[in-house]
């Protein structure tokens, strides 16, 4: 039943004859609770009917604005977001629905439903239902939101319920379904932070979410490439599994809407306040500074934990805690600056820490927040930027249109071989051999000894495989390999074409003569048994 198709006269007649009370009795009975898809589908439709029938006829169209209302997964403090949510009109419940909504009966049932939804089924189960847990949460929280805007104290009663903490972490952080995490986080934000909600509710919810910060930091991105696999998963796909992106989105929203009186009380009397903004700033910064390198140069992987911590730190500093003006602020500026502009070196090839577009954007926002209304920090960052962009004659004279990604490793994770003229046969053989894990491992582990035959070829072959495996370059130039490799007692002529099969046979023959381990490898990978089946003429005549 659509909101537009539900006529006022039919709805009023249905409510007058006890239809709304009957549907509400079914909800309180708990008969539609269960992990089966049929129960969840029926419960979602029941909650949707209660949302449509429980509000006044003039407000039913306002329910449509809650359908598909998305959010920025990496929230940053912007006035446009606050203004958009402030204009969100929440429909209020009608008097017939308010008579049925008794706190002592409804809240335990709602907590029971949410607690049951926090335990998903097996991920390999076939999904045949039209609606699932995400839709149940959507309509359930829509009903709660309208209730809280109709009666005072509902939000606080929910947050102070004994069962609230039982499902909060499971749904917000650990639930494997991204749609479920999305729905519950958006609903909790609307419930606690969207005006005219009581701002103390946001403080209560934030105090609960801070307890899960350690667990959120430990979560790894779902699209991390396996160490033995050269494939990278699609970063745009919603991966099934626990993730911290929605958790940090909700944390940033709640911190951003904290009232000034609570912030001032937290700064002056931190022990008496629920939220210690100064301790939270120090705690988040320590997590940022000590976080390991997760993003890589060529995979496009995004560290959701790092991005969330950077955005959370920006929102915390927006409230001007003492940490922003302390002596540690210059150290924070130096560290974040290194996150953006540090260049990789042989000692640490993973620099900089922020490589993805979202991570770098969040780091820039943190730098901007650090220098707001702090002249000393502004002057310090200004000097660092001048030094970064100074005309140093010792630096390489890059062209004006130089773009580092043009010379970087491919996004799929492979490194190519430069064609020196007519060396495509050699590049094809080397790439085929490199893509064989056993051959790649054995060649890289082979010991080079001057007494070994073809020692110089083995050295250059190991060098080539090492660059193909670990280099951040776009291609490797095999000129040094061509200068030592001999075929038919002649060095390779880069301008002369050769048959790939002949070159590969010659290369494999040389590998057998290099070390005993490589000889065993060649026999294992390329060895075979030749058999001859001779049929005599006499045998054929006898048959």
C-alpha positions in Angstrom: 0.0 0.0 0.0 1.5 3.3 -1.0 1.1 6.5 1.0 -0.5 8.2 -2.0 -2.9 5.3 -2.7 -4.1 5.3 0.9 -7.3 7.4 0.9 -8.2 9.4 4.0 -11.7 8.1 4.2 -10.7 4.5 4.0 -7.9 5.0 6.6 -10.3 6.7 9.1 -12.9 4.0 8.6 -10.3 1.3 9.1 -9.1 2.9 12.3 -12.7 3.5 13.5 -13.5 -0.2 13.2 -10.5 -1.3 15.2 -8.2 -2.2 12.4 -5.3 -0.2 13.8 -5.7 -1.6 17.2 -5.8 -5.1 15.8 -2.6 -4.6 13.8 -0.9 -3.1 16.9 -2.0 -6.1 19.0 -0.2 -8.4 16.5 3.0 -6.4 16.9 2.9 -6.6 20.7 2.1 -10.3 20.6 5.5 -11.1 19.0 4.1 -13.8 16.7 5.8 -12.3 13.7 9.2 -12.3 15.3 11.7 -14.9 14.0 14.7 -15.4 11.9 12.9 -16.8 8.9 12.5 -14.6 5.8 8.7 -15.1 6.0 8.5 -13.6 9.5 10.8 -10.7 8.6 8.8 -9.9 5.4 5.5 -9.9 7.2 6.9 -7.9 10.1 8.2 -5.2 7.7 4.8 -4.9 6.0 3.0 -4.7 9.4 5.3 -1.9 10.6 4.9 0.0 7.3 1.1 -0.2 7.7 1.4 1.1 11.3 3.6 4.0 10.1 1.0 4.9 7.5 -2.1 4.5 9.6 -0.6 5.8 12.8 0.1 9.4 11.5 -2.4 12.1 10.7 -3.7 12.1 7.1 -2.0 15.4 6.3 1.4 14.0 7.4 1.3 10.7 5.4 3.0 12.2 2.4 6.0 13.2 4.6 6.8 9.5 5.1 8.0 9.5 1.5 11.0 11.7 2.3 12.4 8.9 4.5 12.5 6.4 1.6 16.0 6.0 0.2 17.4 9.1 1.9 21.2 8.5 1.5 24.1 9.8 3.4 27.7 10.7 2.8 29.7 7.6 4.0 32.6 9.9 4.9 30.9 12.7 6.8 32.8 15.9 7.3 31.4 19.0 9.1 29.6 21.1 6.6 26.8 23.5 7.1 24.9 22.0 4.1 24.5 18.7 5.9 23.1 20.3 9.0 20.7 22.5 7.1 19.4 19.6 5.1 18.7 17.5 8.2 17.2 20.6 10.0 14.6 20.9 7.2 13.6 17.3 7.6 9.9 17.3 8.8 9.0 14.3 10.9 5.3 13.3 10.9 3.7 13.0 14.3 1.4 10.1 15.5 -2.3 10.7 15.6 -4.3 10.4 18.8 -5.5 6.9 18.1 -1.9 5.6 17.8 -0.7 7.5 20.8 -3.3 5.8 23.0 -1.9 2.4 22.0 1.8 3.4 22.4 2.4 2.8 26.1 6.0 3.0 27.1 6.1 0.1 29.5 4.7 -2.2 26.8 6.1 -0.9 23.5 9.8 -0.3 24.5 10.4 -3.9 25.7 8.9 -5.2 22.5 10.9 -2.9 20.3 14.1 -3.8 22.1 13.2 -7.5 21.7 12.7 -7.1 17.9 16.0 -5.2 17.5 17.9 -7.7 19.7 16.6 -10.5 17.5 17.5 -8.7 14.3 21.1 -8.3 15.6 21.8 -12.0 14.9 21.8 -12.5 11.2 21.3 -15.9 9.5 24.0 -17.9 7.7 25.5 -15.9 4.8 25.1 -18.8 2.4 21.4 -19.1 2.9 19.4 -18.3 -0.2 17.5 -15.0 0.0 14.0 -15.5 -1.4 12.0 -12.9 0.6 11.0 -9.6 -0.8 12.0 -7.7 2.4 14.5 -8.5 5.1 16.2 -7.2 8.3 17.1 -3.8 6.8 13.5 -3.0 5.8 12.2 -4.1 9.3 14.7 -1.7 10.9 13.8 1.1 8.6 10.0 1.0 9.3 10.5 0.2 13.0 12.8 3.2 13.5 10.5 5.4 11.4 7.7 4.5 13.8 9.9 5.2 16.8 11.1 8.6 15.3 7.5 9.7 14.9 6.7 8.6 18.4 9.7 10.5 19.9 8.6 13.7 18.1 5.0 13.3 19.5 5.9 12.5 23.1 8.7 13.8 25.2 11.2 11.4 26.8 10.8 8.5 24.4 14.4 8.8 23.1 15.9 8.9 26.6 13.8 5.9 27.6 15.1 3.9 24.7 18.7 4.8 25.3 18.4 4.0 29.0 16.8 0.6 28.4 18.7 -2.4 29.8 18.5 -4.1 26.4 19.8 -1.2 24.4 23.5 -2.1 24.7 22.8 -5.7 23.7 22.1 -5.0 20.1 23.8 -1.6 19.5 27.3 -3.0 18.8 26.0 -5.9 16.7 23.9 -3.7 14.4 26.1 -0.6 14.1 29.5 -2.3 13.8 29.5 -6.1 13.6 26.5 -6.8 11.3 27.7 -8.2 8.0 24.9 -6.7 6.0 25.9 -3.1 4.9 22.2 -2.2 4.4 21.4 -3.1 8.0 24.3 -0.9 9.3 23.2 1.9 7.1 19.6 1.9 8.2 20.3 1.7 12.0 23.0 4.4 11.9 20.8 6.8 9.9 17.8 6.1 12.2 19.8 6.6 15.4 21.1 9.9 14.1 17.6 11.1 13.2 16.4 10.0 16.6 19.0 11.7 18.7 20.3 14.6 16.7 17.7 15.9 14.3 15.8 18.9 15.8 13.7 19.2 17.8 15.3 16.1 19.4 16.8 16.6 22.9 20.6 17.1 22.4 21.3 15.2 25.6 20.2 12.1 23.8 23.1 12.5 21.3 25.4 12.7 24.3 24.0 9.5 25.8 24.3 7.6 22.5 27.8 9.0 21.9 28.9 7.7 25.3 27.7 4.2 24.4 29.4 4.3 21.0 32.8 5.4 22.4 33.0 2.0 24.2 33.3 0.3 20.8 36.1 2.5 19.4 38.8 -0.1 20.1 36.9 -2.7 18.2 36.2 -0.3 15.3 39.9 0.5 14.9 40.8 -3.2 14.6 38.5 -3.9 11.7 40.3 -4.4 8.4 38.9 -3.2 5.0 36.8 -5.9 3.3 38.5 -5.6 0.0 42.1 -6.3 1.2 43.9 -8.3 -1.5 45.0 -11.8 -0.5 48.8 -12.0 -0.2 48.9 -15.0 -2.6 46.4 -13.5 -5.1 47.0 -11.0 -7.8 43.3 -10.1 -8.0 41.8 -7.1 -6.3 38.1 -7.0 -5.5 35.8 -4.3 -6.8 36.1 -1.4 -4.4 32.7 0.0 -5.5 30.8 -3.1 -4.4 29.1 -3.3 -1.0 31.1 -6.1 0.6 29.3 -8.5 2.9 31.0 -8.5 6.3 31.6 -6.3 9.4 32.9 -2.8 8.7 33.4 0.4 10.6 32.5 3.0 8.0 28.9 3.5 9.2 30.1 3.5 12.8 32.5 6.4 12.2 29.8 8.2 10.2 27.5 8.1 13.1 30.2 9.1 15.6 31.2 12.2 13.5 27.5 13.2 13.2 26.9 13.0 16.9 30.2 14.8 17.8 29.3 17.5 15.3 25.9 18.2 16.9 27.0 18.3 20.6 25.6 21.4 22.3 28.0 24.1 23.4 27.0 23.9 27.1 28.0 20.2 27.3 31.3 21.0 25.5 32.1 23.8 28.0 31.1 21.7 30.9 33.3 18.9 29.6 36.3 21.2 29.3 35.9 22.8 32.8 34.6 19.8 34.7 35.7 16.7 32.7 35.1 14.3 35.6 31.5 15.4 36.1 30.5 15.2 32.4 29.4 12.2 30.4 31.7 13.1 27.5 35.3 14.2 28.1 36.1 16.0 24.9 39.7 16.6 25.7 40.4 12.9 26.6 38.5 11.8 23.5 40.7 14.1 21.3 43.9 12.6 22.8 42.5 9.1 22.5 41.6 9.5 18.8 44.9 11.2 17.9 47.0 8.4 19.5 45.0 5.9 17.4 45.7 7.9 14.2 49.5 8.3 14.9 50.0 4.6 15.8 47.9 3.2 13.0 49.6 0.8 10.6 50.0 1.2 6.9 47.0 -0.4 5.1 46.5 1.6 1.9 48.8 0.6 -1.0 50.0 2.6 -4.0 48.4 0.5 -6.7 45.3 -1.3 -5.3 43.0 1.6 -4.7 42.3 0.2 -1.2 40.7 2.6 1.2 41.4 2.4 4.9 38.0 3.1 6.4 39.4 3.1 9.9 42.0 5.7 9.2 39.5 7.9 7.2 36.9 7.6 10.1 39.5 8.5 12.7 40.7 11.6 10.7 37.1 12.8 10.2 36.3 12.2 13.9 39.4 14.2 14.9 38.3 17.1 12.7 34.8 17.1 14.3 36.3 17.0 17.8 38.7 19.9 17.0 35.8 21.9 15.7 34.6 22.3 19.4 38.0 23.9 20.3 39.3 21.5 23.0 42.5 22.5 24.8 44.3 19.9 22.7 44.0 22.1 19.7 45.9 25.0 21.3 48.4 22.9 23.3 52.1 22.3 22.5 51.2 19.0 20.8 49.5 20.8 18.0 52.7 21.3 16.0 53.5 17.7 16.3 50.1 16.8 15.0 50.6 19.2 12.1 53.9 17.5 11.3 52.5 14.0 11.4 49.4 14.8 9.3 51.7 16.6 6.8 53.8 13.5 6.6 50.6 11.5 6.0 50.1 13.5 2.8 53.5 14.5 1.4 56.1 11.9 2.7 57.9 10.2 -0.1 58.7 6.5 -0.1 62.3 5.4 0.5 64.2 2.1 0.7 63.6 2.1 4.5 59.9 2.7 4.3 58.3 2.1 0.9 54.7 2.3 2.1 54.8 6.1 2.5 52.7 8.2 2.5 50.1 6.7 4.8 47.1 8.5 3.1 47.0 7.3 -0.5 43.4 7.0 -1.4 41.4 10.1 -2.5 39.1 9.9 0.6 41.9 9.5 3.1 43.9 12.4 1.6 40.7 14.6 1.6 40.1 13.8 5.2 43.7 14.6 6.1 43.4 18.0 4.3 40.3 18.7 6.3 42.1 17.9 9.5 44.9 20.4 8.6 42.4 23.1 7.9 40.7 22.4 11.2 44.0 22.6 13.1 44.7 26.1 11.9 41.3 27.6 12.3 41.4 30.4 14.9 44.9 29.4 15.9 47.4 31.9 14.5 50.5 29.9 15.7 49.3 26.8 13.9 48.5 28.8 10.9 51.9 30.3 10.7 53.6 27.0 11.3 51.7 25.3 8.5 52.2 28.2 6.2 56.0 27.9 6.6 55.8 24.1 5.9 53.8 24.7 2.7 56.3 27.3 1.5 59.2 24.9 2.1 57.3 22.1 0.4 56.7 24.2 -2.8 60.0 26.1 -2.8 62.1 26.2 -6.0 64.9 23.9 -4.9 67.6 23.5 -7.6 68.6 20.2 -6.1 65.2 18.7 -7.0 64.5 17.0 -10.3 63.3 19.3 -13.0 59.9 17.8 -13.5 57.7 19.0 -16.4 54.8 21.2 -15.7 52.3 18.5 -16.7 54.0 15.7 -14.7 51.6 13.3 -13.0 53.1 10.7 -10.7 50.4 8.1 -11.4 51.4 8.0 -15.1 54.6 6.3 -14.1 53.3 4.2 -11.2 52.3 0.6 -10.9 49.2 -0.5 -12.6 46.0 -0.4 -10.6 45.6 -4.2 -11.2 48.9 -4.8 -9.4 51.2 -5.8 -12.3 54.5 -4.3 -13.5 55.3 -4.4 -17.2 58.5 -4.9 -19.2 59.7 -2.2 -21.5 59.9 -3.2 -25.2 63.4 -2.4 -26.4 62.6 -2.6 -30.0 61.8 -6.3 -30.9 61.9 -7.9 -27.5 58.2 -8.8 -27.2 59.1 -12.5 -27.3 61.4 -12.2 -24.3 58.8 -10.1 -22.3 56.1 -12.7 -23.0 58.2 -15.6 -21.8 59.4 -13.7 -18.7 55.8 -12.7 -17.7 54.6 -16.2 -18.2 57.4 -17.6 -16.1 56.9 -14.9 -13.4 53.2 -15.7 -13.1 54.0 -19.3 -12.1 54.3 -19.1 -8.2 56.7 -22.1 -7.9 59.0 -20.7 -10.6 58.9 -17.2 -9.2 59.7 -18.4 -5.7 62.5 -20.7 -6.7 64.3 -18.2 -8.9 64.1 -15.5 -6.2 65.4 -17.9 -3.6 68.2 -19.3 -5.8 71.7 -18.6 -4.5 74.1 -16.9 -6.8 77.6 -18.3 -6.9 80.4 -17.3 -9.4 81.1 -21.0 -9.8 77.6 -21.6 -11.1 77.1 -21.8 -14.8 75.2 -18.7 -16.2 75.7 -16.9 -12.9 75.3 -13.4 -14.5 72.1 -14.4 -16.2 70.7 -15.7 -12.9 71.6 -12.4 -11.2 69.8 -10.4 -13.8 66.8 -12.8 -13.8 66.5 -12.4 -10.0 66.7 -8.7 -10.4 64.0 -8.6 -13.0 61.6 -10.8 -10.9 62.2 -8.7 -7.8 61.2 -5.6 -9.7 58.1 -7.3 -11.2 57.1 -8.4 -7.7 57.9 -5.3 -5.5 58.5 -2.3 -7.8 56.2 0.7 -7.8 57.2 1.6 -11.3 55.0 1.2 -14.3 57.5 -0.9 -16.2 61.0 -2.5 -15.8 63.7 -1.9 -18.4 65.3 -5.3 -19.2 68.3 -3.8 -20.9 70.8 -5.2 -18.4 69.4 -8.7 -18.9 69.8 -8.4 -22.6 73.4 -7.5 -22.2 74.3 -10.7 -20.4 72.0 -13.3 -22.0 73.5 -15.2 -24.9 71.7 -17.3 -27.4 73.6 -19.2 -30.1 76.7 -17.8 -28.5 75.6 -14.3 -29.3 74.2 -11.5 -27.1 70.5 -10.7 -27.6 70.0 -8.1 -30.3 67.1 -5.9 -29.2 66.3 -5.0 -32.7 66.0 -8.6 -34.0 62.9 -10.7 -33.7 63.2 -14.3 -32.4 60.9 -17.2 -32.1 59.3 -17.2 -28.6 59.3 -21.0 -28.4 63.0 -21.2 -29.2 63.9 -18.6 -26.7 61.8 -20.3 -24.0 63.4 -23.7 -24.6 66.8 -22.0 -24.5 65.9 -20.2 -21.2 64.6 -23.4 -19.6 67.8 -25.3 -20.6 69.9 -22.6 -19.0 67.8 -22.8 -15.8 68.6 -26.5 -15.5 72.3 -25.8 -15.6 72.3 -23.0 -13.0 71.6 -24.8 -9.7 70.3 -28.2 -8.6 67.2 -26.7 -7.1 66.3 -25.0 -10.4 67.0 -28.3 -12.3 64.5 -30.0 -10.0 62.0 -27.1 -10.6 62.3 -27.4 -14.4 61.7 -31.2 -14.2 58.7 -30.7 -12.0 57.0 -28.0 -14.0 58.0 -28.8 -17.6 59.2 -32.4 -17.4 57.3 -35.3 -19.0 57.5 -38.8 -20.3 57.9 -39.6 -24.0 56.2 -42.8 -25.0 56.3 -44.6 -28.4 53.5 -46.9 -29.4 54.8 -49.1 -32.3 52.2 -51.1 -34.2 53.6 -53.7 -36.6 52.1 -54.5 -40.0 51.8 -58.2 -39.0 49.7 -57.3 -36.0 47.4 -55.2 -38.1 46.9 -58.1 -40.6 46.2 -60.6 -37.8 43.5 -58.2 -36.3 
